[in-house]
């Protein structure tokens, strides 16, 4: 259980480019460091509330709204008991901050009545989905984040294995 970082992802990151879209509102990166509308899904990476070293890959499919949440090592999230876990709710909340409710709802093809919360208008069921692709995209995204010059630790990167990816 030491292999947290998918091999190859960092090599890929060096050879790829990804545009970073400015958020509609400032986001709290520590909680949901990565969110995107891609591959027919709202998907992203959500920090564990209790373990700084653990992250979850959460996704919701457009159309069906079927959802999945697992660790980046594909271990199922323990919070999925027949309904979306707190990571999925955090993902939706952050997507709304990043893209605005209208854009996220259109992408997911969700009907959101006036005054309703988007998260309450999704009626999918749990459907396993691989986490590796999303996690690789997150690593690529990280490689191109502009980190301001600072000598202070960056909390959202603490879980990231600084030496684990190097052989
Ligand atoms: Zn979860």
Backbone and ligand atoms as CSV (ligand in chain L), in Angstrom:
chain,resi,resn,atom,element,x,y,z
A,1,UNK,N,N,0.829,-1.217,0.000
A,1,UNK,CA,C,0.000,0.000,0.000
A,1,UNK,C,C,0.857,1.258,0.000
A,2,UNK,N,N,2.021,1.184,-0.654
A,2,UNK,CA,C,2.869,2.377,-0.652
A,2,UNK,C,C,2.737,3.141,-1.961
A,3,UNK,N,N,2.132,2.533,-2.948
A,3,UNK,CA,C,2.105,3.146,-4.276
A,3,UNK,C,C,0.900,4.066,-4.419
A,4,UNK,N,N,1.043,5.275,-3.933
A,4,UNK,CA,C,-0.057,6.220,-3.973
A,4,UNK,C,C,-0.100,6.955,-5.309
A,5,UNK,N,N,1.005,7.036,-5.969
A,5,UNK,CA,C,1.094,7.901,-7.140
A,5,UNK,C,C,1.153,7.049,-8.401
A,6,UNK,N,N,0.171,7.189,-9.292
A,6,UNK,CA,C,0.204,6.351,-10.504
A,6,UNK,C,C,1.453,6.639,-11.337
A,7,UNK,N,N,2.190,5.610,-11.631
A,7,UNK,CA,C,3.389,5.804,-12.449
A,7,UNK,C,C,2.998,6.340,-13.816
A,8,UNK,N,N,3.814,7.205,-14.338
A,8,UNK,CA,C,3.537,7.724,-15.676
A,8,UNK,C,C,2.818,9.043,-15.647
A,9,UNK,N,N,2.062,9.312,-14.596
A,9,UNK,CA,C,1.265,10.539,-14.579
A,9,UNK,C,C,2.153,11.774,-14.618
A,10,UNK,N,N,3.269,11.715,-13.919
A,10,UNK,CA,C,4.124,12.895,-13.855
A,10,UNK,C,C,4.844,13.120,-15.180
A,11,UNK,N,N,5.185,12.021,-15.843
A,11,UNK,CA,C,5.795,12.145,-17.168
A,11,UNK,C,C,4.799,12.788,-18.124
A,12,UNK,N,N,3.578,12.312,-18.052
A,12,UNK,CA,C,2.513,12.849,-18.885
A,12,UNK,C,C,2.352,14.341,-18.602
A,13,UNK,N,N,2.414,14.707,-17.310
A,13,UNK,CA,C,2.213,16.105,-16.926
A,13,UNK,C,C,3.235,17.009,-17.599
A,14,UNK,N,N,4.446,16.514,-17.759
A,14,UNK,CA,C,5.479,17.353,-18.352
A,14,UNK,C,C,5.220,17.608,-19.827
A,15,UNK,N,N,4.474,16.711,-20.450
A,15,UNK,CA,C,4.287,16.813,-21.893
A,15,UNK,C,C,2.915,17.344,-22.288
A,16,UNK,N,N,2.151,17.774,-21.330
A,16,UNK,CA,C,0.786,18.190,-21.621
A,16,UNK,C,C,0.549,19.618,-21.162
A,17,UNK,N,N,-0.487,20.195,-21.716
A,17,UNK,CA,C,-0.865,21.536,-21.294
A,17,UNK,C,C,-2.345,21.534,-20.942
A,18,UNK,N,N,-2.665,22.278,-19.926
A,18,UNK,CA,C,-4.055,22.344,-19.484
A,18,UNK,C,C,-4.340,23.793,-19.122
A,19,UNK,N,N,-5.388,24.338,-19.727
A,19,UNK,CA,C,-5.753,25.695,-19.364
A,19,UNK,C,C,-6.462,25.700,-18.023
A,20,UNK,N,N,-6.090,26.619,-17.167
A,20,UNK,CA,C,-6.736,26.735,-15.871
A,20,UNK,C,C,-7.766,27.864,-15.970
A,21,UNK,N,N,-9.039,27.494,-15.808
A,21,UNK,CA,C,-10.118,28.462,-15.950
A,21,UNK,C,C,-10.292,29.187,-14.616
A,22,UNK,N,N,-10.282,30.507,-14.634
A,22,UNK,CA,C,-10.466,31.223,-13.358
A,22,UNK,C,C,-11.847,30.934,-12.790
A,23,UNK,N,N,-11.936,30.708,-11.482
A,23,UNK,CA,C,-13.235,30.397,-10.881
A,23,UNK,C,C,-14.153,31.604,-10.855
A,24,UNK,N,N,-15.472,31.342,-10.837
A,24,UNK,CA,C,-16.471,32.392,-10.733
A,24,UNK,C,C,-16.285,33.130,-9.398
A,25,UNK,N,N,-16.053,32.345,-8.351
A,25,UNK,CA,C,-15.742,32.909,-7.037
A,25,UNK,C,C,-14.465,32.238,-6.538
A,26,UNK,N,N,-13.753,32.884,-5.608
A,26,UNK,CA,C,-12.557,32.223,-5.055
A,26,UNK,C,C,-12.939,30.909,-4.394
A,27,UNK,N,N,-12.075,29.908,-4.556
A,27,UNK,CA,C,-12.387,28.601,-4.004
A,27,UNK,C,C,-11.427,28.263,-2.872
A,28,UNK,N,N,-11.908,27.398,-1.983
A,28,UNK,CA,C,-11.047,26.882,-0.919
A,28,UNK,C,C,-10.370,25.635,-1.450
A,29,UNK,N,N,-9.148,25.778,-1.920
A,29,UNK,CA,C,-8.472,24.668,-2.579
A,29,UNK,C,C,-8.166,23.521,-1.630
A,30,UNK,N,N,-8.026,23.821,-0.345
A,30,UNK,CA,C,-7.627,22.757,0.581
A,30,UNK,C,C,-8.679,21.660,0.649
A,31,UNK,N,N,-9.952,22.015,0.495
A,31,UNK,CA,C,-11.010,21.020,0.655
A,31,UNK,C,C,-11.268,20.250,-0.639
A,32,UNK,N,N,-11.386,20.971,-1.726
A,32,UNK,CA,C,-11.607,20.341,-3.031
A,32,UNK,C,C,-10.539,20.880,-3.978
A,33,UNK,N,N,-9.355,20.262,-3.985
A,33,UNK,CA,C,-8.250,20.834,-4.764
A,33,UNK,C,C,-8.454,20.758,-6.271
A,34,UNK,N,N,-9.402,19.940,-6.731
A,34,UNK,CA,C,-9.560,19.798,-8.179
A,34,UNK,C,C,-11.013,19.492,-8.495
A,35,UNK,N,N,-11.580,20.264,-9.417
A,35,UNK,CA,C,-12.943,20.000,-9.884
A,35,UNK,C,C,-12.993,20.344,-11.359
A,36,UNK,N,N,-13.690,19.516,-12.156
A,36,UNK,CA,C,-13.792,19.809,-13.579
A,36,UNK,C,C,-15.068,19.184,-14.146
A,37,UNK,N,N,-15.495,19.747,-15.267
A,37,UNK,CA,C,-16.592,19.189,-16.058
A,37,UNK,C,C,-15.928,18.589,-17.281
A,38,UNK,N,N,-15.780,17.254,-17.291
A,38,UNK,CA,C,-15.049,16.605,-18.375
A,38,UNK,C,C,-15.482,15.161,-18.487
A,39,UNK,N,N,-15.303,14.584,-19.672
A,39,UNK,CA,C,-15.619,13.168,-19.910
A,39,UNK,C,C,-17.069,12.831,-19.567
A,40,UNK,N,N,-17.980,13.790,-19.742
A,40,UNK,CA,C,-19.376,13.527,-19.433
A,40,UNK,C,C,-19.645,13.422,-17.946
A,41,UNK,N,N,-18.769,13.972,-17.139
A,41,UNK,CA,C,-18.948,13.907,-15.693
A,41,UNK,C,C,-18.549,15.218,-15.033
A,42,UNK,N,N,-19.190,15.467,-13.905
A,42,UNK,CA,C,-18.620,16.382,-12.930
A,42,UNK,C,C,-17.720,15.520,-12.062
A,43,UNK,N,N,-16.443,15.840,-12.025
A,43,UNK,CA,C,-15.514,14.976,-11.306
A,43,UNK,C,C,-14.435,15.815,-10.652
A,44,UNK,N,N,-13.841,15.257,-9.621
A,44,UNK,CA,C,-12.803,15.995,-8.940
A,44,UNK,C,C,-12.185,15.214,-7.809
A,45,UNK,N,N,-11.318,15.909,-7.102
A,45,UNK,CA,C,-10.573,15.325,-5.994
A,45,UNK,C,C,-10.949,16.086,-4.730
A,46,UNK,N,N,-11.331,15.339,-3.698
A,46,UNK,CA,C,-11.796,15.934,-2.446
A,46,UNK,C,C,-10.913,15.431,-1.316
A,47,UNK,N,N,-10.449,16.356,-0.477
A,47,UNK,CA,C,-9.623,15.954,0.652
A,47,UNK,C,C,-10.461,15.213,1.684
A,48,UNK,N,N,-9.844,14.252,2.334
A,48,UNK,CA,C,-10.507,13.593,3.459
A,48,UNK,C,C,-10.650,14.593,4.588
A,49,UNK,N,N,-11.794,14.566,5.260
A,49,UNK,CA,C,-11.972,15.485,6.378
A,49,UNK,C,C,-11.089,15.128,7.556
A,50,UNK,N,N,-10.721,13.855,7.683
A,50,UNK,CA,C,-10.027,13.407,8.891
A,50,UNK,C,C,-8.559,13.088,8.661
A,51,UNK,N,N,-8.197,12.659,7.469
A,51,UNK,CA,C,-6.827,12.212,7.217
A,51,UNK,C,C,-6.220,13.070,6.117
A,52,UNK,N,N,-5.247,13.880,6.465
A,52,UNK,CA,C,-4.658,14.830,5.522
A,52,UNK,C,C,-3.963,14.103,4.368
A,53,UNK,N,N,-3.579,12.838,4.590
A,53,UNK,CA,C,-2.853,12.109,3.554
A,53,UNK,C,C,-3.781,11.414,2.569
A,54,UNK,N,N,-5.075,11.467,2.828
A,54,UNK,CA,C,-5.994,10.719,1.978
A,54,UNK,C,C,-6.828,11.674,1.131
A,55,UNK,N,N,-7.031,11.319,-0.121
A,55,UNK,CA,C,-7.950,12.077,-0.964
A,55,UNK,C,C,-8.942,11.112,-1.594
A,56,UNK,N,N,-10.087,11.655,-1.961
A,56,UNK,CA,C,-11.122,10.888,-2.625
A,56,UNK,C,C,-11.314,11.430,-4.031
A,57,UNK,N,N,-11.568,10.530,-4.948
A,57,UNK,CA,C,-11.937,10.908,-6.306
A,57,UNK,C,C,-13.446,10.709,-6.409
A,58,UNK,N,N,-14.166,11.809,-6.637
A,58,UNK,CA,C,-15.625,11.772,-6.678
A,58,UNK,C,C,-16.088,12.174,-8.063
A,59,UNK,N,N,-17.169,11.527,-8.538
A,59,UNK,CA,C,-17.674,11.889,-9.857
A,59,UNK,C,C,-19.180,11.670,-9.936
A,60,UNK,N,N,-19.815,12.480,-10.781
A,60,UNK,CA,C,-21.253,12.371,-11.046
A,60,UNK,C,C,-21.434,12.437,-12.556
A,61,UNK,N,N,-22.126,11.429,-13.115
A,61,UNK,CA,C,-22.289,11.364,-14.566
A,61,UNK,C,C,-23.394,12.318,-15.023
A,62,UNK,N,N,-23.152,12.980,-16.154
A,62,UNK,CA,C,-24.194,13.808,-16.759
A,62,UNK,C,C,-25.332,12.906,-17.219
A,63,UNK,N,N,-26.552,13.385,-17.120
A,63,UNK,CA,C,-27.707,12.631,-17.606
A,63,UNK,C,C,-28.278,11.700,-16.547
A,64,UNK,N,N,-27.528,10.619,-16.222
A,64,UNK,CA,C,-28.039,9.654,-15.235
A,64,UNK,C,C,-27.859,10.161,-13.808
A,65,UNK,N,N,-26.859,10.997,-13.585
A,65,UNK,CA,C,-26.458,11.483,-12.254
A,65,UNK,C,C,-25.950,10.346,-11.370
A,66,UNK,N,N,-25.616,9.205,-11.985
A,66,UNK,CA,C,-25.001,8.149,-11.186
A,66,UNK,C,C,-23.656,8.634,-10.674
A,67,UNK,N,N,-23.331,8.217,-9.458
A,67,UNK,CA,C,-22.175,8.804,-8.786
A,67,UNK,C,C,-21.239,7.722,-8.275
A,68,UNK,N,N,-20.015,8.135,-8.043
A,68,UNK,CA,C,-19.034,7.247,-7.444
A,68,UNK,C,C,-18.088,8.058,-6.579
A,69,UNK,N,N,-17.570,7.417,-5.552
A,69,UNK,CA,C,-16.553,8.036,-4.717
A,69,UNK,C,C,-15.631,6.933,-4.244
A,70,UNK,N,N,-14.328,7.139,-4.422
A,70,UNK,CA,C,-13.351,6.152,-3.974
A,70,UNK,C,C,-12.060,6.879,-3.677
A,71,UNK,N,N,-11.135,6.201,-3.010
A,71,UNK,CA,C,-9.817,6.797,-2.850
A,71,UNK,C,C,-9.112,6.755,-4.194
A,72,UNK,N,N,-7.991,7.458,-4.297
A,72,UNK,CA,C,-7.266,7.442,-5.562
A,72,UNK,C,C,-6.695,6.057,-5.848
A,73,UNK,N,N,-6.685,5.163,-4.856
A,73,UNK,CA,C,-6.274,3.775,-5.077
A,73,UNK,C,C,-7.461,2.864,-5.342
A,74,UNK,N,N,-8.608,3.469,-5.672
A,74,UNK,CA,C,-9.811,2.704,-6.031
A,74,UNK,C,C,-10.430,1.941,-4.869
A,75,UNK,N,N,-10.157,2.351,-3.637
A,75,UNK,CA,C,-10.887,1.760,-2.512
A,75,UNK,C,C,-12.199,2.501,-2.368
A,76,UNK,N,N,-13.297,1.779,-2.235
A,76,UNK,CA,C,-14.592,2.464,-2.169
A,76,UNK,C,C,-14.675,3.387,-0.957
A,77,UNK,N,N,-15.370,4.482,-1.124
A,77,UNK,CA,C,-15.588,5.415,-0.029
A,77,UNK,C,C,-16.556,4.782,0.969
A,78,UNK,N,N,-16.213,4.864,2.253
A,78,UNK,CA,C,-17.073,4.296,3.286
A,78,UNK,C,C,-18.330,5.105,3.534
A,79,UNK,N,N,-18.414,6.286,2.926
A,79,UNK,CA,C,-19.562,7.153,3.182
A,79,UNK,C,C,-20.729,6.943,2.227
A,80,UNK,N,N,-20.591,5.995,1.289
A,80,UNK,CA,C,-21.653,5.761,0.304
A,80,UNK,C,C,-22.623,4.707,0.821
A,81,UNK,N,N,-23.651,5.132,1.519
A,81,UNK,CA,C,-24.671,4.195,1.999
A,81,UNK,C,C,-25.972,4.485,1.277
A,82,UNK,N,N,-26.025,4.183,-0.008
A,82,UNK,CA,C,-27.257,4.381,-0.758
A,82,UNK,C,C,-27.559,5.834,-1.081
A,83,UNK,N,N,-26.656,6.718,-0.706
A,83,UNK,CA,C,-26.844,8.123,-1.052
A,83,UNK,C,C,-25.461,8.761,-1.157
A,84,UNK,N,N,-25.362,9.898,-1.836
A,84,UNK,CA,C,-24.057,10.525,-2.017
A,84,UNK,C,C,-23.392,10.865,-0.668
A,85,UNK,N,N,-22.092,10.654,-0.598
A,85,UNK,CA,C,-21.339,10.933,0.624
A,85,UNK,C,C,-21.018,12.429,0.708
A,86,UNK,N,N,-20.389,12.820,1.796
A,86,UNK,CA,C,-20.064,14.232,1.986
A,86,UNK,C,C,-19.054,14.738,0.952
A,87,UNK,N,N,-18.233,13.811,0.417
A,87,UNK,CA,C,-17.262,14.239,-0.605
A,87,UNK,C,C,-17.981,14.671,-1.876
A,88,UNK,N,N,-19.022,13.903,-2.248
A,88,UNK,CA,C,-19.789,14.248,-3.448
A,88,UNK,C,C,-20.520,15.574,-3.246
A,89,UNK,N,N,-21.028,15.775,-2.044
A,89,UNK,CA,C,-21.710,17.050,-1.765
A,89,UNK,C,C,-20.711,18.211,-1.820
A,90,UNK,N,N,-19.516,17.972,-1.294
A,90,UNK,CA,C,-18.473,19.014,-1.349
A,90,UNK,C,C,-18.082,19.294,-2.796
A,91,UNK,N,N,-18.024,18.218,-3.599
A,91,UNK,CA,C,-17.675,18.375,-5.015
A,91,UNK,C,C,-18.712,19.245,-5.726
A,92,UNK,N,N,-19.986,18.958,-5.500
A,92,UNK,CA,C,-21.048,19.740,-6.141
A,92,UNK,C,C,-20.980,21.199,-5.680
A,93,UNK,N,N,-20.794,21.391,-4.381
A,93,UNK,CA,C,-20.736,22.757,-3.848
A,93,UNK,C,C,-19.581,23.537,-4.471
A,94,UNK,N,N,-18.426,22.884,-4.623
A,94,UNK,CA,C,-17.273,23.567,-5.185
A,94,UNK,C,C,-17.429,23.789,-6.684
A,95,UNK,N,N,-18.112,22.865,-7.361
A,95,UNK,CA,C,-18.360,23.054,-8.789
A,95,UNK,C,C,-19.245,24.277,-9.005
A,96,UNK,N,N,-20.219,24.470,-8.129
A,96,UNK,CA,C,-21.096,25.636,-8.227
A,96,UNK,C,C,-20.280,26.916,-8.030
A,97,UNK,N,N,-19.329,26.873,-7.080
A,97,UNK,CA,C,-18.463,28.037,-6.865
A,97,UNK,C,C,-17.585,28.275,-8.098
A,98,UNK,N,N,-17.066,27.187,-8.644
A,98,UNK,CA,C,-16.127,27.309,-9.770
A,98,UNK,C,C,-16.836,27.743,-11.059
A,99,UNK,N,N,-17.966,27.127,-11.351
A,99,UNK,CA,C,-18.588,27.318,-12.669
A,99,UNK,C,C,-19.923,28.047,-12.632
A,100,UNK,N,N,-20.530,28.146,-11.449
A,100,UNK,CA,C,-21.874,28.702,-11.353
A,100,UNK,C,C,-22.913,27.598,-11.484
A,101,UNK,N,N,-24.037,27.745,-10.798
A,101,UNK,CA,C,-25.067,26.696,-10.787
A,101,UNK,C,C,-25.568,26.372,-12.183
A,102,UNK,N,N,-25.818,27.424,-12.997
A,102,UNK,CA,C,-26.408,27.214,-14.310
A,102,UNK,C,C,-25.560,26.326,-15.195
A,103,UNK,N,N,-24.258,26.585,-15.205
A,103,UNK,CA,C,-23.379,25.819,-16.082
A,103,UNK,C,C,-23.274,24.365,-15.619
A,104,UNK,N,N,-23.161,24.164,-14.308
A,104,UNK,CA,C,-23.049,22.797,-13.786
A,104,UNK,C,C,-24.349,22.034,-14.045
A,105,UNK,N,N,-25.490,22.694,-13.808
A,105,UNK,CA,C,-26.788,22.041,-14.014
A,105,UNK,C,C,-26.974,21.682,-15.491
A,106,UNK,N,N,-26.584,22.582,-16.396
A,106,UNK,CA,C,-26.706,22.287,-17.829
A,106,UNK,C,C,-25.831,21.111,-18.212
A,107,UNK,N,N,-24.604,21.095,-17.669
A,107,UNK,CA,C,-23.676,20.018,-18.007
A,107,UNK,C,C,-24.203,18.670,-17.531
A,108,UNK,N,N,-24.752,18.663,-16.322
A,108,UNK,CA,C,-25.266,17.403,-15.757
A,108,UNK,C,C,-26.662,17.079,-16.263
A,109,UNK,N,N,-27.268,18.021,-16.998
A,109,UNK,CA,C,-28.654,17.921,-17.453
A,109,UNK,C,C,-29.581,17.699,-16.249
A,110,UNK,N,N,-29.448,18.594,-15.296
A,110,UNK,CA,C,-30.260,18.542,-14.079
A,110,UNK,C,C,-31.251,19.696,-14.086
A,111,UNK,N,N,-32.464,19.423,-13.630
A,111,UNK,CA,C,-33.486,20.450,-13.461
A,111,UNK,C,C,-33.375,20.981,-12.039
A,112,UNK,N,N,-33.053,22.262,-11.922
A,112,UNK,CA,C,-32.937,22.850,-10.598
A,112,UNK,C,C,-34.013,23.921,-10.448
A,113,UNK,N,N,-35.115,23.618,-9.747
A,113,UNK,CA,C,-36.171,24.612,-9.555
A,113,UNK,C,C,-35.626,25.817,-8.793
A,114,UNK,N,N,-36.264,26.949,-9.018
A,114,UNK,CA,C,-35.814,28.161,-8.361
A,114,UNK,C,C,-35.760,27.972,-6.847
A,115,UNK,N,N,-34.636,28.347,-6.252
A,115,UNK,CA,C,-34.489,28.247,-4.808
A,115,UNK,C,C,-34.001,26.899,-4.316
A,116,UNK,N,N,-33.906,25.908,-5.227
A,116,UNK,CA,C,-33.456,24.576,-4.812
A,116,UNK,C,C,-31.934,24.482,-4.904
A,117,UNK,N,N,-31.392,23.540,-4.155
A,117,UNK,CA,C,-29.958,23.266,-4.223
A,117,UNK,C,C,-29.699,22.238,-5.312
A,118,UNK,N,N,-28.660,22.475,-6.106
A,118,UNK,CA,C,-28.324,21.537,-7.179
A,118,UNK,C,C,-28.138,20.122,-6.632
A,119,UNK,N,N,-27.445,20.010,-5.492
A,119,UNK,CA,C,-27.148,18.684,-4.932
A,119,UNK,C,C,-28.423,17.904,-4.620
A,120,UNK,N,N,-29.513,18.612,-4.339
A,120,UNK,CA,C,-30.773,17.940,-4.004
A,120,UNK,C,C,-31.557,17.553,-5.253
A,121,UNK,N,N,-31.085,17.960,-6.414
A,121,UNK,CA,C,-31.810,17.707,-7.663
A,121,UNK,C,C,-31.153,16.609,-8.491
A,122,UNK,N,N,-30.203,15.896,-7.891
A,122,UNK,CA,C,-29.525,14.802,-8.573
A,122,UNK,C,C,-30.071,13.500,-8.032
A,123,UNK,N,N,-30.495,12.620,-8.929
A,123,UNK,CA,C,-31.172,11.404,-8.459
A,123,UNK,C,C,-30.550,10.161,-9.082
A,124,UNK,N,N,-29.244,10.062,-9.020
A,124,UNK,CA,C,-28.571,8.886,-9.541
A,124,UNK,C,C,-28.415,7.826,-8.470
A,125,UNK,N,N,-27.787,6.740,-8.871
A,125,UNK,CA,C,-27.443,5.670,-7.928
A,125,UNK,C,C,-25.936,5.449,-7.997
A,126,UNK,N,N,-25.429,4.706,-7.029
A,126,UNK,CA,C,-23.990,4.436,-7.018
A,126,UNK,C,C,-23.608,3.551,-8.196
A,127,UNK,N,N,-22.593,3.971,-8.928
A,127,UNK,CA,C,-22.116,3.206,-10.079
A,127,UNK,C,C,-20.595,3.318,-10.093
A,128,UNK,N,N,-19.887,2.207,-9.890
A,128,UNK,CA,C,-18.420,2.279,-9.830
A,128,UNK,C,C,-17.826,2.901,-11.086
A,129,UNK,N,N,-16.806,3.737,-10.889
A,129,UNK,CA,C,-16.102,4.366,-12.000
A,129,UNK,C,C,-14.634,4.427,-11.608
A,130,UNK,N,N,-13.745,4.233,-12.567
A,130,UNK,CA,C,-12.322,4.232,-12.229
A,130,UNK,C,C,-11.843,5.611,-11.797
A,131,UNK,N,N,-11.000,5.630,-10.774
A,131,UNK,CA,C,-10.500,6.891,-10.235
A,131,UNK,C,C,-9.204,7.332,-10.904
A,132,UNK,N,N,-8.496,6.398,-11.523
A,132,UNK,CA,C,-7.129,6.688,-11.966
A,132,UNK,C,C,-7.067,7.826,-12.985
A,133,UNK,N,N,-8.030,7.849,-13.911
A,133,UNK,CA,C,-7.989,8.875,-14.955
A,133,UNK,C,C,-8.162,10.258,-14.344
A,134,UNK,N,N,-9.137,10.360,-13.436
A,134,UNK,CA,C,-9.391,11.650,-12.794
A,134,UNK,C,C,-8.177,12.070,-11.985
A,135,UNK,N,N,-7.591,11.101,-11.279
A,135,UNK,CA,C,-6.447,11.442,-10.436
A,135,UNK,C,C,-5.254,11.883,-11.290
A,136,UNK,N,N,-5.062,11.250,-12.432
A,136,UNK,CA,C,-3.987,11.662,-13.332
A,136,UNK,C,C,-4.199,13.088,-13.826
A,137,UNK,N,N,-5.460,13.410,-14.129
A,137,UNK,CA,C,-5.751,14.771,-14.588
A,137,UNK,C,C,-5.488,15.768,-13.467
A,138,UNK,N,N,-5.758,15.368,-12.238
A,138,UNK,CA,C,-5.475,16.219,-11.093
A,138,UNK,C,C,-3.968,16.485,-10.994
A,139,UNK,N,N,-3.165,15.442,-11.150
A,139,UNK,CA,C,-1.713,15.622,-11.062
A,139,UNK,C,C,-1.219,16.563,-12.158
A,140,UNK,N,N,-1.791,16.423,-13.337
A,140,UNK,CA,C,-1.421,17.291,-14.446
A,140,UNK,C,C,-1.812,18.735,-14.128
A,141,UNK,N,N,-2.999,18.882,-13.555
A,141,UNK,CA,C,-3.495,20.192,-13.161
A,141,UNK,C,C,-2.563,20.814,-12.130
A,142,UNK,N,N,-2.139,20.011,-11.142
A,142,UNK,CA,C,-1.235,20.504,-10.102
A,142,UNK,C,C,0.062,21.027,-10.699
A,143,UNK,N,N,0.540,20.328,-11.711
A,143,UNK,CA,C,1.820,20.694,-12.303
A,143,UNK,C,C,1.768,22.079,-12.923
A,144,UNK,N,N,0.566,22.532,-13.286
A,144,UNK,CA,C,0.458,23.826,-13.945
A,144,UNK,C,C,-0.189,24.891,-13.082
A,145,UNK,N,N,-0.509,24.536,-11.846
A,145,UNK,CA,C,-1.017,25.565,-10.938
A,145,UNK,C,C,0.075,26.589,-10.696
A,146,UNK,N,N,-0.332,27.828,-10.679
A,146,UNK,CA,C,0.639,28.852,-10.331
A,146,UNK,C,C,0.673,28.986,-8.823
A,147,UNK,N,N,1.761,28.591,-8.238
A,147,UNK,CA,C,1.907,28.696,-6.793
A,147,UNK,C,C,2.692,29.966,-6.491
A,148,UNK,N,N,2.093,30.885,-5.721
A,148,UNK,CA,C,2.809,32.126,-5.411
A,148,UNK,C,C,4.098,31.827,-4.651
A,149,UNK,N,N,5.106,32.682,-4.840
A,149,UNK,CA,C,6.360,32.494,-4.117
A,149,UNK,C,C,6.103,32.550,-2.622
A,150,UNK,N,N,6.498,31.520,-1.941
A,150,UNK,CA,C,6.338,31.501,-0.490
A,150,UNK,C,C,7.276,30.472,0.091
A,151,UNK,N,N,7.704,30.727,1.304
A,151,UNK,CA,C,8.509,29.727,1.996
A,151,UNK,C,C,7.659,28.950,2.984
A,152,UNK,N,N,6.363,29.318,3.060
A,152,UNK,CA,C,5.474,28.626,3.996
A,152,UNK,C,C,4.985,27.320,3.374
A,153,UNK,N,N,4.668,26.332,4.206
A,153,UNK,CA,C,4.093,25.088,3.670
A,153,UNK,C,C,2.751,25.367,3.004
A,154,UNK,N,N,2.433,24.594,1.967
A,154,UNK,CA,C,1.160,24.745,1.273
A,154,UNK,C,C,0.260,23.607,1.734
A,155,UNK,N,N,-0.748,23.922,2.569
A,155,UNK,CA,C,-1.533,22.855,3.212
A,155,UNK,C,C,-2.144,21.879,2.230
A,156,UNK,N,N,-2.637,22.360,1.066
A,156,UNK,CA,C,-3.319,21.445,0.164
A,156,UNK,C,C,-2.362,20.470,-0.514
A,157,UNK,N,N,-1.054,20.688,-0.381
A,157,UNK,CA,C,-0.103,19.765,-0.987
A,157,UNK,C,C,0.518,18.833,0.045
A,158,UNK,N,N,0.117,18.928,1.292
A,158,UNK,CA,C,0.758,18.132,2.337
A,158,UNK,C,C,0.622,16.643,2.125
A,159,UNK,N,N,-0.539,16.232,1.623
A,159,UNK,CA,C,-0.758,14.807,1.439
A,159,UNK,C,C,0.061,14.263,0.283
A,160,UNK,N,N,0.477,15.171,-0.610
A,160,UNK,CA,C,1.130,14.747,-1.845
A,160,UNK,C,C,2.529,14.192,-1.532
A,161,UNK,N,N,2.822,12.981,-1.951
A,161,UNK,CA,C,4.111,12.382,-1.565
A,161,UNK,C,C,5.271,13.050,-2.278
A,162,UNK,N,N,6.039,13.819,-1.534
A,162,UNK,CA,C,7.119,14.602,-2.132
A,162,UNK,C,C,8.230,13.690,-2.659
A,163,UNK,N,N,8.447,12.564,-2.021
A,163,UNK,CA,C,9.534,11.693,-2.434
A,163,UNK,C,C,9.017,10.409,-3.077
A,164,UNK,N,N,7.750,10.087,-2.857
A,164,UNK,CA,C,7.229,8.804,-3.313
A,164,UNK,C,C,7.269,8.603,-4.813
A,165,UNK,N,N,7.175,9.702,-5.568
A,165,UNK,CA,C,7.105,9.568,-7.024
A,165,UNK,C,C,8.487,9.479,-7.658
A,166,UNK,N,N,9.529,9.713,-6.871
A,166,UNK,CA,C,10.885,9.715,-7.414
A,166,UNK,C,C,11.569,8.386,-7.070
A,167,UNK,N,N,12.252,7.819,-8.046
A,167,UNK,CA,C,12.952,6.573,-7.753
A,167,UNK,C,C,14.450,6.804,-7.751
L,1,ZN,ZN,ZN,-16.914,9.843,-0.467
